[in-house]
Amino acid sequence: MLARHKNLRAVTDLSAWDGVEGVFVMVLDRYKQVYIGQALDIRSCVKRHWSGTKQSDRLIFPDKPSSVLPIYSFRALDTSRIFAAFLGSIVPGRWRTPASLTPGKLVGLAG
């Protein structure tokens, strides 16, 4: 995905993305998961994901075999890497991800 979207940059200082509208990718290497999101404020959105909670009955949805843990189940130290791109640097209609990588969904990685 990074090869296809060269405008995604590694985030080394999250505060630099304060108030920035764009897309971001949170990589959870240990769990072989990736989360793709869009936000009006990337920094705030990532921090909300790290501090959010879900009721325990919402952790398994819609059923046990097809359930995926929500991004709110993970914290800052679970996130290995973050990549982000300014929304202005994305050509409309050109931000395409594989069908399995839907914005707002935590997805397993092969490997």
C-alpha positions in Angstrom: 0.0 0.0 0.0 2.8 2.4 0.8 4.4 1.8 -2.6 1.0 2.7 -4.3 0.4 5.8 -2.1 3.7 7.6 -2.1 2.1 10.6 -0.4 1.7 8.6 2.9 4.5 9.6 5.2 5.8 8.0 8.4 4.5 10.0 11.4 7.4 10.5 13.8 5.8 13.4 15.7 2.0 13.2 16.1 1.8 16.8 17.3 2.8 17.9 13.8 -0.5 16.5 12.6 -2.6 18.6 15.0 -5.5 20.1 13.1 -4.5 18.4 9.8 -7.2 16.9 7.7 -6.3 13.7 5.9 -6.0 10.0 6.0 -3.9 7.9 8.3 -2.8 4.3 8.7 -2.2 2.7 12.1 -0.1 -0.4 11.9 -0.2 -2.9 14.8 2.6 -5.2 13.7 2.5 -7.5 16.8 -1.2 -8.3 16.1 -0.8 -8.3 12.3 -3.5 -5.6 12.0 -3.8 -2.3 10.2 -6.4 0.4 10.6 -7.1 3.0 8.0 -8.9 6.2 9.0 -9.9 9.6 7.7 -10.1 12.6 10.0 -10.5 16.4 10.1 -7.8 16.4 12.8 -5.5 13.4 12.5 -3.8 13.9 15.8 -7.0 14.1 17.8 -8.5 11.1 16.0 -5.5 8.9 16.6 -5.5 9.9 20.3 -9.3 9.2 20.6 -8.7 5.7 19.2 -6.0 5.1 21.8 -8.2 6.3 24.7 -11.6 5.1 23.5 -13.5 2.2 25.1 -16.3 -0.1 24.0 -18.8 -2.0 26.1 -17.7 -5.6 26.4 -20.9 -6.8 24.5 -19.7 -4.7 21.5 -16.3 -6.3 21.3 -17.7 -9.3 19.5 -19.8 -8.2 16.5 -21.7 -9.4 14.6 -20.8 -12.9 15.8 -17.8 -14.7 17.2 -16.5 -16.3 13.9 -16.6 -13.0 11.9 -15.8 -10.6 14.7 -12.9 -8.2 14.5 -11.6 -6.3 17.6 -12.3 -2.6 17.2 -9.3 -0.2 17.1 -10.4 1.1 20.5 -9.2 -2.3 21.9 -5.6 -1.2 21.3 -3.5 1.5 22.9 -0.5 3.7 21.9 2.1 1.1 22.7 0.3 -1.5 20.5 0.7 0.8 17.5 4.0 0.1 15.8 3.8 2.7 13.1 1.6 5.4 11.8 1.5 6.8 8.3 -0.5 9.9 7.2 -1.2 12.1 4.2 -2.7 15.6 4.0 -6.1 15.4 2.4 -4.9 18.2 0.0 -2.1 16.0 -1.2 -4.6 13.2 -2.2 -6.0 13.6 -5.7 -9.8 13.2 -5.5 -10.7 9.7 -6.7 -7.1 8.5 -6.5 -7.2 7.3 -2.9 -7.9 3.6 -3.5 -7.2 0.8 -1.2 -7.7 -2.9 -1.7 -11.3 -4.0 -1.0 -10.2 -5.6 2.2 -8.7 -2.3 3.5 -11.8 -0.2 4.1 -11.4 3.2 5.9 -12.6 2.8 9.5 -12.1 -0.9 9.7 -9.3 -2.9 11.5 -8.0 -5.5 9.1 -5.6 -8.5 9.5 -2.4 -8.5 7.6 -0.9 -11.6 6.0 2.3 -12.9 7.3 
